[in-house]
Amino acid sequence: MSPSNDYNSIKQERAKEAGMVRKVVLIVILVALIVFGIAGYFIYNYVSEGLSPVDPEDDELVEVEIPMGSNVGDIAEILEENDLINNATIFQTYVTFKNESDFQAGDYTMSRSLELDEIIETLKTGRIMLEPLFSITIPEGSNIERIAEILANETSIEEDEFMEYMTDDEYIESLMEDYPGLLTEDILQEDVRYPLEGYLYAITYDFHEEDPSVEEVVDKMLQHTQNRVYDYINAMDARGMTIHESLTLASIIELEAVGEEDRLMISGVFHNRLNREPTMPLQTDPTVLYAMGEHHQRVLYEHLEYDNPYNTYEYTGLPPGPIASFHESALKAAVNPEYHDYLYFVASYEGENYFAETYEQHQQNIEEHRPPREDEEE
């Protein structure tokens, strides 16, 4: 074999080796990316669960003793053993990150519904979490103005005082700094009526002081909303929806249906309309009432033409923002709709929903299940 042939043979072998190396490197990089992605997903869920209350709905009191000389690690272990926190390591890291200290020894009575910040405050002040002085229930579907009325009736907070906070740009911006993952620039859009509309979670709140401030009440509400929302972040991302869009749709579903099955079905109708080309108007009555800012027993035909960005009969797509507080089942439906081909639904006077794929079928459902009453305008 000539020297030139030897040279070509060696060159070919080296080219093959280089190609093989590139393939191996590419495979290693792909495997590393997959591993990091999976690890990131599990780390996110691990941290998110560790920061959440053990059970937001469980107000049963649990007695715990924090002995003298206990450090943060000891306290975390005691709380985890009594099922008051989800993860001792996360709690200890959270306390260190926030630079909290001066926890007091003693006998405490706390519930599994407490946020980490509430547990920390309890341990710092030595305040024993006994029966609350009073409780306030914010019903699902309440808007900002209704929440203001409830607080005025149940606390020393005046209705006008609460509404001033809801329109105070400086206060809203401070909350955005405190809750950067929840309150985004979306809440400051020009047409949004109240930035915190739909972000104040509907639940029963316990208070252990006679005169809570607006800031304390709102902070309690936002903490609960944040905990609920973070449980559905992955579903939002998978559907390509922002938090603001998800809460907007959840608030509409909240006011459109009560039963969870109906909520999933109605959510499917709304998604089908939003995903059509061109987009179909959502045409949902609760947005009309919110747009008008007035209470009506029923939405009449004359109301449907009210010119306001919240009116989904006049404007396509989602309204500028949420129109009410939501229950978790409504948020779940908003980001995990039932898959079907329905584009229409109508509720009978008894509250049962009937679905249709075509406008003709929809009209038949209306005639059969919700014929116009004498006092309704055509």
C-alpha positions in Angstrom: 0.0 0.0 0.0 1.3 3.4 -1.0 2.0 6.2 1.6 -0.9 8.2 0.0 -3.3 5.3 0.6 -2.1 5.0 4.2 -2.7 8.7 4.7 -6.2 8.6 3.2 -7.1 5.6 5.3 -5.9 7.4 8.5 -7.8 10.5 7.5 -11.0 8.5 7.0 -10.6 6.8 10.4 -10.1 10.1 12.1 -13.2 11.6 10.4 -15.2 8.6 11.6 -13.9 9.1 15.1 -14.6 12.8 15.0 -18.2 12.1 13.9 -18.6 9.5 16.6 -17.3 12.0 19.2 -19.8 14.6 18.0 -22.6 12.2 18.3 -21.6 11.1 21.8 -21.3 14.8 22.9 -24.7 15.6 21.4 -26.3 12.6 23.2 -24.6 13.6 26.4 -25.9 17.2 26.1 -29.5 16.0 25.3 -29.5 13.6 28.3 -28.1 16.4 30.5 -30.9 18.8 29.4 -33.6 16.2 30.0 -32.1 15.3 33.4 -31.9 19.0 34.4 -35.5 19.6 33.1 -36.9 16.7 35.1 -34.9 17.8 38.2 -36.1 21.4 37.9 -39.7 20.2 37.7 -39.4 18.0 40.8 -37.5 20.7 42.7 -40.2 23.3 41.9 -43.0 21.0 43.1 -40.9 20.1 46.2 -40.4 23.7 47.1 -44.0 24.8 46.2 -45.5 22.0 48.4 -43.1 22.9 51.3 -44.2 26.5 51.3 -47.9 25.7 51.2 -50.2 25.1 54.2 -50.6 21.5 55.1 -54.4 21.8 54.6 -55.9 25.3 53.9 -59.4 24.0 54.9 -58.4 22.3 58.2 -58.8 24.7 61.2 -58.6 22.0 63.8 -56.3 23.1 66.6 -53.0 21.2 67.3 -51.1 21.7 70.5 -47.3 21.7 70.3 -44.5 22.5 72.8 -41.4 24.3 71.8 -38.8 23.6 74.5 -36.3 26.1 75.9 -33.1 26.3 73.8 -34.7 25.0 70.6 -33.0 26.2 67.5 -34.6 26.6 64.1 -33.9 23.1 63.1 -35.4 21.7 66.3 -38.5 23.8 65.8 -38.9 22.7 62.2 -38.7 19.1 63.2 -41.3 19.6 65.9 -43.7 21.3 63.5 -43.3 18.6 60.8 -43.8 15.8 63.4 -47.1 17.5 64.4 -48.1 17.9 60.7 -48.2 21.7 60.9 -45.7 22.2 58.0 -45.0 20.0 55.0 -41.3 20.0 55.0 -38.8 20.8 57.9 -36.0 21.6 55.5 -38.0 24.0 53.4 -39.2 25.7 56.6 -35.7 26.1 57.9 -34.4 27.4 54.6 -37.3 29.9 54.4 -36.7 31.1 57.9 -33.0 31.6 57.1 -33.8 33.3 53.8 -36.1 35.8 55.6 -33.5 36.3 58.4 -36.2 35.5 61.0 -35.1 34.8 64.6 -36.0 35.3 68.3 -38.5 32.4 68.4 -40.0 32.0 71.8 -40.3 28.7 73.7 -43.7 27.7 75.1 -46.9 25.8 74.5 -48.7 26.7 71.2 -52.0 25.9 69.7 -52.0 26.1 65.9 -53.9 24.8 62.9 -52.8 23.0 59.7 -54.4 25.9 57.7 -51.7 28.4 58.7 -49.3 30.0 56.2 -45.6 29.7 57.0 -45.5 33.5 57.7 -48.3 33.1 60.2 -46.5 30.3 62.0 -43.3 32.3 62.1 -45.2 35.4 63.5 -46.8 33.2 66.1 -43.4 31.8 67.2 -41.8 35.2 67.3 -44.5 36.9 69.3 -45.4 34.0 71.6 -49.0 34.6 70.6 -50.9 31.3 71.1 -53.2 30.5 68.2 -56.4 29.9 70.2 -60.0 30.3 68.9 -60.2 33.4 66.7 -61.9 36.5 67.9 -64.0 36.5 64.8 -64.2 35.1 61.3 -65.2 36.6 58.0 -66.5 34.7 55.0 -65.9 36.0 51.5 -68.3 34.1 49.3 -67.1 32.8 45.9 -68.1 35.1 43.1 -67.7 38.3 45.2 -66.2 41.3 43.5 -64.1 44.1 45.1 -67.1 46.2 45.9 -68.9 43.4 47.6 -65.8 42.5 49.6 -65.7 46.1 50.7 -69.3 45.9 51.9 -68.6 42.6 53.8 -65.5 44.1 55.6 -67.4 47.2 56.5 -70.1 45.1 58.1 -67.8 42.8 59.9 -64.8 44.9 60.9 -63.8 48.5 61.7 -62.6 49.0 58.1 -64.8 51.5 56.3 -66.1 50.7 52.8 -64.6 53.9 51.4 -61.3 53.2 53.1 -61.0 49.8 51.5 -61.9 51.1 48.1 -59.3 53.8 48.4 -56.6 51.1 48.8 -58.0 49.3 45.8 -57.4 52.3 43.6 -54.1 53.5 45.2 -51.4 53.0 42.6 -48.5 53.2 45.2 -50.2 50.5 47.4 -50.8 48.3 44.4 -47.2 48.6 43.3 -46.0 47.7 46.8 -48.1 44.5 46.6 -46.6 43.7 43.2 -43.1 43.8 44.8 -44.3 41.5 47.6 -46.0 39.1 45.3 -44.0 39.3 42.0 -45.0 35.8 40.9 -48.7 36.5 41.3 -49.3 40.2 40.6 -47.8 41.0 37.2 -48.0 44.1 35.0 -51.2 42.6 33.5 -53.2 44.0 36.5 -52.2 47.5 35.5 -53.7 47.4 32.0 -55.6 50.5 31.1 -59.1 48.9 31.0 -58.7 46.9 34.2 -61.3 48.4 36.7 -59.6 47.2 39.9 -56.1 45.7 39.8 -56.8 43.3 42.6 -60.2 42.2 41.3 -60.3 38.4 41.3 -57.0 38.1 43.3 -58.6 38.2 46.7 -59.4 34.6 47.5 -62.9 33.6 48.6 -62.7 31.7 51.9 -63.4 32.0 55.6 -60.7 34.1 57.3 -60.0 33.9 61.0 -58.8 37.0 62.9 -57.1 37.1 66.3 -57.1 40.8 66.7 -60.1 43.2 67.0 -59.1 45.7 64.4 -57.2 44.3 61.5 -55.9 46.8 59.0 -56.7 46.8 55.3 -53.1 45.8 54.6 -53.4 42.8 56.9 -56.7 41.6 55.4 -55.4 42.0 51.8 -52.2 40.2 52.7 -54.1 37.2 54.1 -56.2 37.0 50.9 -53.3 37.3 48.6 -51.4 34.6 50.4 -54.3 32.2 50.0 -54.6 33.1 46.3 -50.9 32.6 45.7 -51.0 29.2 47.3 -53.9 28.1 45.2 -52.5 29.6 41.9 -49.1 27.9 42.3 -50.8 24.5 42.4 -51.9 25.1 38.8 -48.8 26.9 37.3 -47.8 23.9 35.3 -51.3 23.5 33.8 -51.3 27.2 32.9 -47.9 26.9 31.2 -49.0 23.8 29.3 -52.0 25.7 28.0 -50.1 28.8 27.2 -52.1 30.9 29.6 -50.9 33.6 32.0 -52.0 33.8 35.6 -54.1 36.9 34.8 -55.8 35.1 31.9 -56.4 32.0 34.0 -58.0 34.0 36.9 -60.1 36.0 34.4 -61.5 32.9 32.9 -61.9 31.2 36.3 -63.9 34.2 37.6 -66.3 33.9 34.6 -66.7 30.2 35.2 -67.4 30.8 38.9 -70.4 33.0 38.0 -71.6 30.7 35.2 -71.9 27.4 36.9 -72.0 25.8 40.4 -71.3 22.1 39.8 -67.7 21.0 39.0 -68.8 18.9 36.0 -70.7 21.9 34.5 -67.7 24.1 35.1 -65.4 21.7 33.2 -67.9 21.6 30.3 -68.5 25.4 30.2 -64.7 25.9 30.3 -64.5 23.7 27.3 -67.0 25.9 25.4 -65.1 29.0 26.2 -61.8 27.5 25.1 -63.4 26.3 21.9 -64.6 29.8 21.2 -61.3 31.4 22.1 -59.4 29.0 19.8 -61.5 29.4 16.7 -60.4 31.4 13.8 -61.7 34.0 13.8 -62.2 34.1 17.6 -65.9 33.9 18.7 -67.1 36.2 21.4 -67.5 34.5 24.7 -71.0 36.0 25.1 -71.3 35.4 28.8 -73.9 37.3 30.9 -71.8 37.9 34.0 -69.4 40.1 32.1 -72.3 42.2 30.9 -73.4 42.9 34.5 -69.8 43.6 35.5 -69.4 46.0 32.6 -72.5 47.9 33.6 -71.6 48.0 37.2 -75.2 47.6 38.2 -77.2 44.7 39.7 -80.0 43.2 37.5 -82.0 40.1 38.2 -81.6 39.1 34.5 -79.6 40.3 31.5 -81.9 41.7 28.9 -81.3 42.1 25.2 -80.8 45.8 25.6 -78.0 45.2 28.0 -76.0 43.1 25.6 -75.1 46.2 23.5 -73.5 48.1 26.4 -70.2 49.4 25.2 -67.5 48.4 27.6 -64.4 46.2 27.2 -65.7 43.8 29.9 -68.8 43.1 27.8 -68.0 39.8 26.0 -71.0 40.2 23.7 -69.4 43.4 22.2 -65.7 42.5 22.5 -64.0 39.2 21.5 -61.5 37.4 23.7 -61.2 37.5 27.4 -62.2 40.7 29.2 -59.4 42.9 30.6 -59.3 41.1 33.9 -61.2 39.0 36.4 -64.7 40.0 37.4 -65.0 38.3 40.8 -63.2 36.0 43.3 -63.1 32.3 42.4 -63.2 28.9 44.0 -60.4 26.5 43.3 -62.7 24.3 41.2 -63.3 27.2 38.9 -59.6 27.7 38.4 -59.1 24.0 37.9 -61.8 24.1 35.2 -60.2 27.2 33.6 -56.9 25.5 33.0 -58.1 21.9 32.6 -61.3 22.1 30.5 -63.4 19.2 29.3 -62.6 18.4 25.7 -65.6 18.4 23.3 -66.9 20.2 20.2 -69.6 22.3 21.9 -69.7 26.0 21.1 -72.9 27.0 22.9 -74.7 26.3 26.2 -77.8 27.6 27.9 -79.0 27.1 31.5 -82.6 26.2 32.2 -84.6 28.1 34.8 -83.9 25.2 37.1 -80.1 25.7 36.6 -79.4 22.7 34.4 -77.0 23.4 31.4 -77.6 22.2 27.9 -74.9 22.2 25.3 -74.9 22.4 21.5 -72.4 22.3 18.6 -74.3 24.5 16.2 -76.4 27.6 16.6 -79.5 25.8 15.3 -79.2 23.2 18.1 -78.6 26.0 20.6 -81.8 27.7 19.5 -83.7 24.5 20.0 -82.3 24.1 23.5 -83.4 27.7 24.3 -86.9 27.1 23.0 -87.2 23.8 24.9 -85.4 24.6 28.2 -85.4 28.4 28.5 -88.3 30.0 26.6 -88.6 33.8 27.1 -90.7 34.9 30.0 -93.4 37.5 29.6 -91.4 40.1 31.4 -88.3 39.6 29.2 -87.7 41.9 26.3 -87.2 40.4 22.9 
